[in-house]
């Protein structure tokens, strides 16, 4: 269209240009870009003649399964900061030991076990638990979706448990592969094992956790002078890092931490068919709580207990 003339009263001239219909070439370009997965487009916007912004496909961080087969690493979904209040950096490098001051730390071989201090470490621990939960169940439809949902929920729950100030104390312990010479790994590729240690209090009338199935109406049921105990849960090791003493050393660190918190009995539940875990706990000194067997028949679990002697009684 021709330019519209305006009077010489200081107003600017406005030009109107005819826009040609370029929808078809744009559609072909967007389709070609989508074929190789490098960009995405919106057909609804194309049909309206609106220019479409082509964005690169999102990349998810990966856990390392083997140094010789890095391409076999499972995909880890990115959690948006808006969904959990965390600003996670999945490319964050694993800090060195000098950058952290840990009260409880245990070095062994090429690994070190310590308390998780970063949100990225808690997220990786949650993903390891999701992998363990759905291990050898690849035949389940949408298994990757279930693992992502499990990891998301576990991450948020883990953050909440570890941030408690006045309720029961909870610590997430992680096993980290030490840095090699001239090699720096991300947090996601460094963590190979995890477990939870919580310090709890027996309810009035209990001699082991879960003995009283129905709490009485009395307010003395939650008396502050009841004995405290430590409880281990969510022990798991990455599949590619097993049989290297990681689970044993994480447990030994958890026992040392429990004693430092003033508890001398550590409990753990184990499935009755999990012979590998039972042998692990037996080597460390855990024994079955026979009195708890009738309470756990329906769950097919055993309750194990380790009694640690205090320095004054030894």
C-alpha positions in Angstrom: 0.0 0.0 0.0 1.2 3.6 -0.6 2.2 5.8 2.3 -0.6 7.9 3.7 0.2 11.6 3.6 -0.2 13.6 6.8 -0.5 17.4 7.3 2.6 19.3 8.2 1.6 19.7 11.9 4.4 17.8 13.4 2.8 14.4 13.0 5.0 11.5 11.8 4.3 9.6 8.6 3.1 6.0 9.0 3.8 3.5 6.4 1.6 0.4 5.9 3.3 -2.5 4.2 1.5 -5.4 2.6 2.5 -8.7 4.3 2.7 -11.6 2.0 1.3 -15.0 3.0 4.4 -17.1 3.9 2.7 -19.8 5.9 3.6 -22.6 3.7 7.4 -22.1 3.6 7.3 -21.5 7.4 5.4 -24.7 7.9 7.9 -26.7 5.9 10.8 -25.1 7.8 9.2 -25.9 11.2 8.5 -29.5 10.1 12.1 -30.0 9.0 13.4 -28.6 12.2 11.2 -30.9 14.3 12.3 -34.1 12.4 15.7 -34.3 14.0 14.4 -33.2 17.4 16.5 -30.0 17.4 13.5 -27.6 17.6 9.8 -27.5 18.1 7.0 -25.3 16.7 3.3 -24.6 17.0 1.0 -25.4 14.1 -1.8 -23.2 15.6 0.5 -20.2 15.3 1.6 -21.1 11.8 -2.0 -21.2 10.6 -2.5 -17.6 11.9 0.5 -16.3 10.0 2.3 -15.5 13.2 6.1 -15.9 13.2 7.1 -19.0 15.3 10.1 -19.1 17.6 12.0 -22.3 17.2 13.5 -23.4 20.6 16.1 -26.1 21.2 14.7 -29.3 22.7 15.4 -29.6 26.5 18.3 -31.6 27.7 18.1 -33.7 30.9 21.1 -34.4 33.1 22.3 -38.0 33.4 23.7 -40.3 36.1 26.9 -42.1 35.2 26.4 -45.8 35.0 29.9 -46.8 33.9 33.1 -45.0 32.9 33.3 -47.2 29.8 29.7 -46.9 28.7 28.6 -43.3 29.4 25.8 -43.5 26.8 23.8 -46.0 28.9 23.1 -43.5 31.7 19.4 -43.2 32.6 17.8 -39.9 32.0 17.0 -37.7 35.0 14.0 -35.4 34.7 14.5 -31.7 35.5 12.5 -30.4 38.4 11.3 -26.8 37.8 12.1 -24.4 40.6 8.4 -23.3 40.8 7.2 -26.7 41.7 9.4 -27.2 44.8 10.9 -23.9 45.7 14.4 -25.0 44.8 16.8 -23.6 42.3 18.5 -26.7 41.2 21.7 -26.6 39.1 22.1 -29.9 37.3 25.4 -28.9 35.9 26.9 -28.1 39.3 30.3 -29.6 40.0 30.7 -31.7 43.1 32.4 -29.6 45.7 35.7 -30.7 47.2 36.0 -32.0 50.7 37.8 -28.7 51.7 34.7 -26.7 50.8 32.5 -28.4 53.4 32.8 -28.9 57.1 31.1 -32.1 58.0 30.6 -33.4 61.5 30.3 -37.0 60.3 32.5 -38.2 57.5 33.9 -41.6 56.5 36.5 -42.1 53.7 37.0 -45.6 52.2 38.7 -46.5 49.0 37.7 -44.3 46.1 34.6 -43.0 48.0 33.6 -40.9 50.9 30.3 -41.0 52.9 28.9 -37.9 54.5 25.8 -35.9 55.2 24.1 -34.5 52.1 24.4 -30.7 52.2 23.2 -29.5 48.7 19.7 -29.6 47.2 21.3 -31.3 44.1 22.7 -34.0 46.4 19.2 -34.6 47.9 17.7 -34.7 44.4 20.2 -37.3 43.3 19.5 -39.4 46.4 15.8 -39.2 45.6 16.5 -40.4 42.0 18.6 -43.3 43.2 15.7 -44.4 45.4 13.4 -44.2 42.4 15.8 -46.3 40.4 15.9 -48.9 43.2 12.2 -48.9 43.6 11.5 -49.7 40.0 14.6 -51.8 39.4 14.1 -54.9 37.1 10.6 -53.6 36.3 11.2 -52.3 32.8 8.1 -54.3 31.6 5.8 -52.0 33.5 4.1 -49.5 31.2 5.1 -45.8 31.7 7.8 -46.9 34.2 9.9 -43.8 33.5 6.9 -41.6 34.3 6.4 -43.5 37.6 10.1 -43.1 38.5 10.0 -39.4 37.8 6.9 -38.9 40.0 8.4 -41.0 42.8 11.7 -39.0 42.7 9.8 -35.7 42.7 7.7 -36.6 45.7 10.7 -38.1 47.6 12.9 -35.1 47.0 10.3 -32.7 48.4 9.6 -35.1 51.4 13.4 -35.5 52.0 13.9 -31.7 52.1 11.1 -31.4 54.6 12.4 -34.2 56.8 15.9 -32.9 56.9 14.9 -29.3 57.6 13.0 -30.1 60.8 14.4 -28.2 63.8 12.3 -29.3 66.8 10.8 -32.6 65.7 12.7 -35.9 65.1 16.1 -35.3 63.6 16.7 -36.7 60.1 20.0 -36.9 58.2 20.4 -38.0 54.6 23.8 -39.7 54.1 25.3 -40.0 50.6 28.3 -41.9 49.3 30.3 -39.8 46.8 33.0 -40.9 44.4 36.2 -39.0 44.9 37.5 -36.8 42.1 40.2 -38.3 40.0 43.3 -36.4 38.9 42.2 -33.6 36.5 38.7 -34.9 36.4 35.7 -33.0 38.0 32.3 -34.6 38.1 28.9 -33.0 38.5 26.9 -33.8 41.7 24.6 -36.0 39.6 27.5 -38.2 38.5 29.3 -38.3 41.8 26.7 -39.8 44.2 26.5 -43.6 44.2 24.7 -44.4 47.4 22.3 -43.0 50.0 20.4 -43.8 53.2 18.3 -41.9 55.8 19.1 -41.8 59.5 16.4 -40.5 61.9 16.4 -40.1 65.6 13.0 -40.8 67.1 11.3 -41.5 70.4 9.5 -44.6 71.6 5.8 -44.0 72.5 4.6 -44.7 76.0 4.5 -48.5 76.5 6.6 -49.4 73.5 9.8 -51.5 73.7 10.3 -51.4 69.9 9.0 -49.1 67.1 5.4 -49.9 66.1 4.6 -52.1 69.1 1.5 -50.0 70.0 -0.7 -50.2 67.0 -3.5 -48.0 68.5 -2.5 -45.1 70.7 -4.5 -44.7 73.9 -6.4 -41.5 74.6 -4.0 -40.6 77.4 -1.9 -37.4 76.8 1.0 -39.2 78.5 1.4 -41.4 75.4 3.9 -38.9 73.9 5.9 -38.3 77.1 9.2 -36.5 76.6 11.1 -38.9 78.9 10.6 -41.9 76.7 13.8 -43.6 75.3 15.1 -42.4 72.0 16.3 -44.7 69.2 17.8 -44.3 65.7 16.1 -45.7 62.6 17.8 -46.5 59.2 15.7 -46.4 56.0 16.0 -46.0 52.2 19.4 -47.7 51.9 20.3 -48.1 48.2 23.4 -48.2 46.0 23.6 -47.4 42.3 23.6 -50.7 40.3 27.0 -50.0 38.7 28.7 -49.3 42.0 27.7 -52.3 44.1 30.0 -54.8 45.8 32.5 -52.1 46.7 31.7 -51.7 50.4 29.5 -48.6 49.9 26.5 -49.9 51.8 28.6 -51.2 54.7 30.5 -47.9 55.1 27.3 -45.8 54.9 25.8 -47.9 57.7 28.9 -47.6 59.9 28.8 -43.9 59.5 25.1 -43.9 60.4 25.9 -45.9 63.5 28.6 -43.4 64.6 26.2 -40.5 64.0 23.4 -42.2 66.0 25.7 -42.7 69.0 26.8 -39.0 68.8 23.1 -38.0 69.0 22.8 -40.0 72.2 21.1 -43.1 71.0 22.4 -46.6 71.4 19.8 -48.7 69.6 19.5 -48.6 65.8 16.4 -50.3 64.2 15.8 -51.1 60.5 13.1 -53.0 58.6 14.1 -55.5 56.0 11.9 -57.6 53.7 12.0 -61.3 54.6 13.0 -62.3 51.1 15.8 -59.8 50.8 18.6 -62.2 51.7 21.4 -59.8 50.5 20.3 -57.1 52.9 19.8 -59.5 55.7 23.4 -60.7 55.3 24.7 -57.2 55.3 22.9 -56.3 58.5 24.0 -59.6 60.1 27.7 -58.9 59.4 27.4 -55.5 61.1 25.7 -57.0 64.2 22.0 -56.4 63.7 19.7 -59.0 65.3 16.0 -59.8 64.6 13.5 -58.5 67.1 11.5 -61.7 67.7 8.9 -59.9 69.7 8.0 -57.8 66.6 7.5 -60.8 64.2 3.7 -61.1 64.8 3.3 -57.3 64.1 4.9 -57.6 60.7 3.5 -60.8 59.3 1.1 -59.0 56.9 4.0 -56.8 55.5 6.4 -59.8 55.1 9.1 -57.8 56.9 11.5 -58.3 59.8 12.6 -55.7 62.4 16.3 -55.8 63.1 18.1 -54.0 66.0 21.7 -53.1 66.7 22.6 -52.3 70.3 25.7 -50.2 70.7 27.4 -50.0 74.0 28.1 -46.6 75.3 31.7 -45.6 76.3 30.7 -45.5 80.0 29.5 -49.1 80.0 32.3 -50.6 77.9 
